[in-house]
Amino acid sequence: MIHVVRTVSDLRRDALAVSVLHDLDLSPGDDGIVLDGVPDVWIDWAECERALDGARPETTTARLRLATWLLARRTLADLVPLAEGSTGRVEPAEAGLRDRIRPLAYPVGHPAHPGPRWVVERVLGDALELGFGLRGLDPSRPDAVLPVAPDLLGAASLDDTGYWSAATGYLDAMGAIAASRWRRNPSQPLRPVGDSDVVTLLASPALRSALAGARDGMCVCVVPMRTRGWTELRRVDPAFAVAAVGATSDDQRGFDRPLLVTADEVGMAPDGGRPAEIALRDPEYAMPSLLRRPYR
């Protein structure tokens, strides 16, 4: 990873931008920022830099990562009030937190990818990475699941023991439901199940096994957005995936190329080709020797 030199001024500007763009109440100071609320949450500049996870300051990626981190810190402080135990040690009351922990997947190189520190598992095929998500971080989208880095739980004085087991158990259950739905009607698009979108569901071995098993070991599909995926490519125009990716916002974007899905892997088809160019514009179509051929 390329080391990016940041100054306190860079981090302060990103924090102020996040405050305006994401409606976060915060007060920057010389040594860090305070998330206003009950209780107030103190975050120093070193933690803010850790939240950017290698992103260049004053970029969309940096501000999105910082916003997600700060939203998570504010929500965790509200959701898990700290109580002083009889031993004098601060122990989090974790009621309700485990129910909000979700698995979340992003394509490798995705513009909204939370960064290397967020990744907990990688699906074989070098196209899909999996990590923690938390439902209810954004008050404007209470049902949305946003990424939460594992070390953020530590920053909030939480022990992440058992959380990943709960997240993968949830994914297994949602993947089994998605596989059952798809077997009943393979011509229908893949859709989210519960709090797991289609990109995340592809990290489920149950769904991958169902898709690959019905296609002689490998299923070709397109997932241009997080909420839909198509496995019956005979019903999809070749240019659709490219156009859908371009028309979808960064945070809701899926894969920009077709996927090759097996029981163990999710890989992307090689880049290239001209999916948006119709056959009649192909210069070879005008060759007399090809005109009599119905297919080529």
Contacts in CASP RR format, 6 or more apart in sequence:
PFRMAT RR
TARGET T0000
AUTHOR 0000-0000-0000
METHOD contacts of the structure
MODEL  1
MIHVVRTVSDLRRDALAVSVLHDLDLSPGDDGIVLDGVPDVWIDWAECER
ALDGARPETTTARLRLATWLLARRTLADLVPLAEGSTGRVEPAEAGLRDR
IRPLAYPVGHPAHPGPRWVVERVLGDALELGFGLRGLDPSRPDAVLPVAP
DLLGAASLDDTGYWSAATGYLDAMGAIAASRWRRNPSQPLRPVGDSDVVT
LLASPALRSALAGARDGMCVCVVPMRTRGWTELRRVDPAFAVAAVGATSD
DQRGFDRPLLVTADEVGMAPDGGRPAEIALRDPEYAMPSLLRRPYR
1 54 0 8 1.000
1 116 0 8 1.000
2 54 0 8 1.000
4 52 0 8 1.000
4 54 0 8 1.000
4 55 0 8 1.000
4 56 0 8 1.000
4 57 0 8 1.000
6 49 0 8 1.000
6 52 0 8 1.000
6 57 0 8 1.000
8 30 0 8 1.000
8 45 0 8 1.000
10 57 0 8 1.000
10 58 0 8 1.000
11 45 0 8 1.000
11 48 0 8 1.000
11 49 0 8 1.000
11 57 0 8 1.000
12 28 0 8 1.000
12 29 0 8 1.000
13 57 0 8 1.000
13 58 0 8 1.000
14 48 0 8 1.000
14 52 0 8 1.000
14 57 0 8 1.000
14 58 0 8 1.000
14 62 0 8 1.000
14 63 0 8 1.000
14 66 0 8 1.000
15 26 0 8 1.000
15 28 0 8 1.000
15 33 0 8 1.000
15 48 0 8 1.000
15 66 0 8 1.000
15 70 0 8 1.000
16 28 0 8 1.000
17 58 0 8 1.000
17 63 0 8 1.000
18 24 0 8 1.000
18 26 0 8 1.000
18 63 0 8 1.000
18 66 0 8 1.000
18 67 0 8 1.000
18 70 0 8 1.000
19 25 0 8 1.000
19 26 0 8 1.000
21 63 0 8 1.000
21 67 0 8 1.000
22 67 0 8 1.000
22 70 0 8 1.000
22 71 0 8 1.000
22 138 0 8 1.000
23 140 0 8 1.000
24 35 0 8 1.000
24 67 0 8 1.000
24 70 0 8 1.000
24 71 0 8 1.000
24 74 0 8 1.000
25 35 0 8 1.000
25 36 0 8 1.000
25 37 0 8 1.000
26 33 0 8 1.000
26 34 0 8 1.000
26 35 0 8 1.000
26 36 0 8 1.000
26 70 0 8 1.000
27 33 0 8 1.000
27 34 0 8 1.000
27 36 0 8 1.000
31 44 0 8 1.000
31 45 0 8 1.000
32 42 0 8 1.000
32 43 0 8 1.000
32 44 0 8 1.000
32 45 0 8 1.000
32 48 0 8 1.000
33 42 0 8 1.000
33 43 0 8 1.000
33 48 0 8 1.000
34 40 0 8 1.000
34 41 0 8 1.000
34 42 0 8 1.000
34 43 0 8 1.000
35 41 0 8 1.000
35 43 0 8 1.000
35 70 0 8 1.000
35 73 0 8 1.000
35 74 0 8 1.000
35 77 0 8 1.000
37 74 0 8 1.000
37 77 0 8 1.000
39 77 0 8 1.000
39 81 0 8 1.000
39 82 0 8 1.000
41 73 0 8 1.000
41 74 0 8 1.000
41 77 0 8 1.000
43 70 0 8 1.000
43 73 0 8 1.000
43 155 0 8 1.000
47 155 0 8 1.000
48 66 0 8 1.000
48 69 0 8 1.000
50 117 0 8 1.000
50 151 0 8 1.000
51 65 0 8 1.000
51 66 0 8 1.000
51 68 0 8 1.000
51 69 0 8 1.000
51 70 0 8 1.000
51 149 0 8 1.000
51 152 0 8 1.000
52 62 0 8 1.000
52 65 0 8 1.000
52 66 0 8 1.000
53 65 0 8 1.000
53 114 0 8 1.000
53 115 0 8 1.000
53 116 0 8 1.000
53 117 0 8 1.000
53 118 0 8 1.000
53 149 0 8 1.000
54 115 0 8 1.000
55 61 0 8 1.000
55 62 0 8 1.000
55 65 0 8 1.000
55 115 0 8 1.000
56 62 0 8 1.000
60 111 0 8 1.000
60 250 0 8 1.000
61 111 0 8 1.000
61 112 0 8 1.000
64 112 0 8 1.000
64 250 0 8 1.000
64 251 0 8 1.000
65 114 0 8 1.000
65 115 0 8 1.000
68 114 0 8 1.000
68 137 0 8 1.000
68 146 0 8 1.000
68 147 0 8 1.000
68 148 0 8 1.000
69 149 0 8 1.000
69 152 0 8 1.000
71 137 0 8 1.000
71 138 0 8 1.000
71 146 0 8 1.000
72 134 0 8 1.000
72 137 0 8 1.000
72 146 0 8 1.000
72 148 0 8 1.000
72 152 0 8 1.000
72 156 0 8 1.000
73 152 0 8 1.000
73 155 0 8 1.000
73 156 0 8 1.000
75 134 0 8 1.000
75 136 0 8 1.000
75 137 0 8 1.000
76 97 0 8 1.000
76 152 0 8 1.000
76 153 0 8 1.000
76 156 0 8 1.000
76 158 0 8 1.000
77 156 0 8 1.000
79 96 0 8 1.000
79 97 0 8 1.000
79 100 0 8 1.000
80 92 0 8 1.000
80 93 0 8 1.000
80 94 0 8 1.000
80 97 0 8 1.000
80 156 0 8 1.000
80 158 0 8 1.000
81 93 0 8 1.000
82 90 0 8 1.000
82 91 0 8 1.000
82 92 0 8 1.000
82 93 0 8 1.000
82 157 0 8 1.000
83 90 0 8 1.000
83 91 0 8 1.000
83 92 0 8 1.000
83 93 0 8 1.000
84 90 0 8 1.000
85 91 0 8 1.000
90 157 0 8 1.000
92 156 0 8 1.000
92 157 0 8 1.000
92 158 0 8 1.000
92 159 0 8 1.000
94 158 0 8 1.000
97 158 0 8 1.000
98 163 0 8 1.000
98 166 0 8 1.000
100 134 0 8 1.000
100 135 0 8 1.000
100 136 0 8 1.000
101 132 0 8 1.000
101 133 0 8 1.000
101 134 0 8 1.000
101 163 0 8 1.000
101 166 0 8 1.000
101 167 0 8 1.000
101 170 0 8 1.000
102 132 0 8 1.000
102 133 0 8 1.000
102 134 0 8 1.000
102 135 0 8 1.000
102 145 0 8 1.000
102 167 0 8 1.000
102 170 0 8 1.000
102 195 0 8 1.000
102 196 0 8 1.000
103 130 0 8 1.000
103 131 0 8 1.000
103 132 0 8 1.000
103 133 0 8 1.000
103 167 0 8 1.000
103 168 0 8 1.000
103 170 0 8 1.000
103 171 0 8 1.000
103 196 0 8 1.000
103 200 0 8 1.000
103 203 0 8 1.000
104 130 0 8 1.000
104 131 0 8 1.000
104 132 0 8 1.000
104 133 0 8 1.000
104 145 0 8 1.000
104 146 0 8 1.000
104 147 0 8 1.000
104 200 0 8 1.000
105 123 0 8 1.000
105 128 0 8 1.000
105 129 0 8 1.000
105 130 0 8 1.000
105 131 0 8 1.000
105 199 0 8 1.000
105 200 0 8 1.000
105 202 0 8 1.000
105 203 0 8 1.000
106 112 0 8 1.000
106 113 0 8 1.000
106 114 0 8 1.000
106 128 0 8 1.000
106 129 0 8 1.000
106 147 0 8 1.000
106 199 0 8 1.000
107 113 0 8 1.000
107 127 0 8 1.000
107 128 0 8 1.000
107 129 0 8 1.000
107 199 0 8 1.000
107 254 0 8 1.000
107 255 0 8 1.000
108 126 0 8 1.000
108 127 0 8 1.000
108 128 0 8 1.000
108 129 0 8 1.000
110 253 0 8 1.000
110 254 0 8 1.000
111 250 0 8 1.000
111 253 0 8 1.000
112 250 0 8 1.000
112 251 0 8 1.000
112 253 0 8 1.000
113 129 0 8 1.000
114 147 0 8 1.000
114 149 0 8 1.000
115 149 0 8 1.000
117 149 0 8 1.000
117 150 0 8 1.000
117 151 0 8 1.000
118 131 0 8 1.000
118 132 0 8 1.000
118 147 0 8 1.000
118 148 0 8 1.000
118 149 0 8 1.000
118 150 0 8 1.000
119 129 0 8 1.000
119 130 0 8 1.000
119 131 0 8 1.000
120 130 0 8 1.000
120 131 0 8 1.000
120 132 0 8 1.000
120 150 0 8 1.000
120 164 0 8 1.000
121 129 0 8 1.000
121 130 0 8 1.000
121 131 0 8 1.000
121 203 0 8 1.000
122 128 0 8 1.000
122 129 0 8 1.000
122 130 0 8 1.000
123 129 0 8 1.000
123 130 0 8 1.000
123 202 0 8 1.000
123 203 0 8 1.000
123 265 0 8 1.000
123 266 0 8 1.000
124 264 0 8 1.000
124 265 0 8 1.000
124 266 0 8 1.000
125 265 0 8 1.000
125 266 0 8 1.000
125 267 0 8 1.000
126 267 0 8 1.000
127 255 0 8 1.000
127 259 0 8 1.000
127 266 0 8 1.000
127 267 0 8 1.000
127 268 0 8 1.000
128 199 0 8 1.000
128 202 0 8 1.000
128 203 0 8 1.000
128 266 0 8 1.000
128 267 0 8 1.000
130 200 0 8 1.000
130 203 0 8 1.000
131 147 0 8 1.000
131 150 0 8 1.000
131 167 0 8 1.000
132 147 0 8 1.000
132 148 0 8 1.000
132 149 0 8 1.000
132 150 0 8 1.000
132 153 0 8 1.000
132 160 0 8 1.000
132 163 0 8 1.000
132 164 0 8 1.000
132 167 0 8 1.000
133 145 0 8 1.000
133 146 0 8 1.000
133 147 0 8 1.000
133 148 0 8 1.000
133 167 0 8 1.000
134 145 0 8 1.000
134 146 0 8 1.000
134 148 0 8 1.000
135 142 0 8 1.000
135 143 0 8 1.000
135 144 0 8 1.000
135 145 0 8 1.000
135 195 0 8 1.000
136 142 0 8 1.000
136 143 0 8 1.000
136 144 0 8 1.000
136 145 0 8 1.000
136 146 0 8 1.000
137 144 0 8 1.000
137 146 0 8 1.000
137 148 0 8 1.000
138 144 0 8 1.000
138 146 0 8 1.000
143 195 0 8 1.000
145 195 0 8 1.000
145 197 0 8 1.000
150 160 0 8 1.000
153 159 0 8 1.000
153 160 0 8 1.000
153 163 0 8 1.000
154 160 0 8 1.000
170 195 0 8 1.000
170 196 0 8 1.000
171 196 0 8 1.000
171 200 0 8 1.000
171 201 0 8 1.000
171 203 0 8 1.000
171 204 0 8 1.000
172 204 0 8 1.000
172 205 0 8 1.000
172 206 0 8 1.000
174 193 0 8 1.000
174 194 0 8 1.000
174 195 0 8 1.000
174 196 0 8 1.000
174 201 0 8 1.000
174 204 0 8 1.000
175 193 0 8 1.000
175 196 0 8 1.000
175 201 0 8 1.000
175 204 0 8 1.000
175 206 0 8 1.000
175 207 0 8 1.000
176 204 0 8 1.000
176 206 0 8 1.000
176 207 0 8 1.000
177 193 0 8 1.000
178 190 0 8 1.000
178 191 0 8 1.000
178 193 0 8 1.000
178 196 0 8 1.000
178 201 0 8 1.000
178 204 0 8 1.000
178 206 0 8 1.000
178 207 0 8 1.000
179 204 0 8 1.000
179 206 0 8 1.000
179 207 0 8 1.000
179 209 0 8 1.000
179 210 0 8 1.000
179 211 0 8 1.000
181 188 0 8 1.000
181 191 0 8 1.000
181 193 0 8 1.000
182 188 0 8 1.000
182 190 0 8 1.000
182 207 0 8 1.000
182 210 0 8 1.000
182 211 0 8 1.000
182 231 0 8 1.000
183 210 0 8 1.000
183 214 0 8 1.000
186 214 0 8 1.000
186 231 0 8 1.000
186 232 0 8 1.000
187 232 0 8 1.000
187 235 0 8 1.000
189 228 0 8 1.000
189 229 0 8 1.000
189 230 0 8 1.000
190 198 0 8 1.000
190 201 0 8 1.000
190 221 0 8 1.000
190 223 0 8 1.000
190 228 0 8 1.000
190 229 0 8 1.000
190 230 0 8 1.000
190 231 0 8 1.000
191 198 0 8 1.000
191 227 0 8 1.000
191 228 0 8 1.000
191 229 0 8 1.000
192 198 0 8 1.000
192 201 0 8 1.000
192 226 0 8 1.000
192 227 0 8 1.000
193 201 0 8 1.000
196 204 0 8 1.000
197 226 0 8 1.000
197 227 0 8 1.000
198 223 0 8 1.000
198 225 0 8 1.000
198 226 0 8 1.000
198 227 0 8 1.000
198 228 0 8 1.000
198 229 0 8 1.000
199 223 0 8 1.000
199 226 0 8 1.000
199 254 0 8 1.000
199 255 0 8 1.000
201 207 0 8 1.000
202 208 0 8 1.000
202 223 0 8 1.000
202 259 0 8 1.000
202 261 0 8 1.000
202 266 0 8 1.000
203 266 0 8 1.000
205 263 0 8 1.000
205 264 0 8 1.000
208 261 0 8 1.000
208 262 0 8 1.000
208 263 0 8 1.000
208 264 0 8 1.000
208 265 0 8 1.000
208 266 0 8 1.000
209 263 0 8 1.000
211 219 0 8 1.000
211 221 0 8 1.000
211 231 0 8 1.000
211 261 0 8 1.000
212 218 0 8 1.000
212 219 0 8 1.000
212 261 0 8 1.000
212 262 0 8 1.000
212 263 0 8 1.000
213 219 0 8 1.000
213 263 0 8 1.000
215 231 0 8 1.000
217 262 0 8 1.000
217 263 0 8 1.000
218 260 0 8 1.000
218 261 0 8 1.000
218 262 0 8 1.000
219 231 0 8 1.000
219 260 0 8 1.000
219 261 0 8 1.000
219 262 0 8 1.000
220 231 0 8 1.000
220 233 0 8 1.000
220 258 0 8 1.000
220 259 0 8 1.000
220 260 0 8 1.000
220 261 0 8 1.000
220 269 0 8 1.000
221 229 0 8 1.000
221 230 0 8 1.000
221 231 0 8 1.000
221 233 0 8 1.000
221 258 0 8 1.000
221 259 0 8 1.000
221 261 0 8 1.000
222 229 0 8 1.000
222 230 0 8 1.000
222 233 0 8 1.000
222 236 0 8 1.000
222 240 0 8 1.000
222 241 0 8 1.000
222 255 0 8 1.000
222 258 0 8 1.000
222 259 0 8 1.000
223 229 0 8 1.000
223 230 0 8 1.000
223 254 0 8 1.000
223 255 0 8 1.000
223 259 0 8 1.000
224 240 0 8 1.000
224 241 0 8 1.000
224 242 0 8 1.000
224 244 0 8 1.000
224 245 0 8 1.000
224 248 0 8 1.000
224 253 0 8 1.000
224 254 0 8 1.000
224 255 0 8 1.000
224 256 0 8 1.000
225 244 0 8 1.000
225 245 0 8 1.000
225 248 0 8 1.000
225 252 0 8 1.000
225 253 0 8 1.000
225 254 0 8 1.000
226 252 0 8 1.000
226 253 0 8 1.000
226 254 0 8 1.000
227 252 0 8 1.000
230 236 0 8 1.000
233 258 0 8 1.000
238 275 0 8 1.000
238 276 0 8 1.000
239 275 0 8 1.000
239 276 0 8 1.000
241 255 0 8 1.000
241 256 0 8 1.000
241 257 0 8 1.000
241 258 0 8 1.000
241 275 0 8 1.000
242 256 0 8 1.000
242 275 0 8 1.000
242 276 0 8 1.000
243 276 0 8 1.000
245 253 0 8 1.000
245 254 0 8 1.000
245 255 0 8 1.000
245 256 0 8 1.000
246 253 0 8 1.000
248 254 0 8 1.000
255 268 0 8 1.000
257 268 0 8 1.000
257 269 0 8 1.000
257 270 0 8 1.000
257 271 0 8 1.000
258 268 0 8 1.000
258 269 0 8 1.000
259 266 0 8 1.000
259 267 0 8 1.000
259 268 0 8 1.000
259 269 0 8 1.000
260 266 0 8 1.000
260 267 0 8 1.000
260 268 0 8 1.000
260 269 0 8 1.000
261 267 0 8 1.000
279 285 0 8 1.000
284 290 0 8 1.000
285 291 0 8 1.000
290 296 0 8 1.000
END
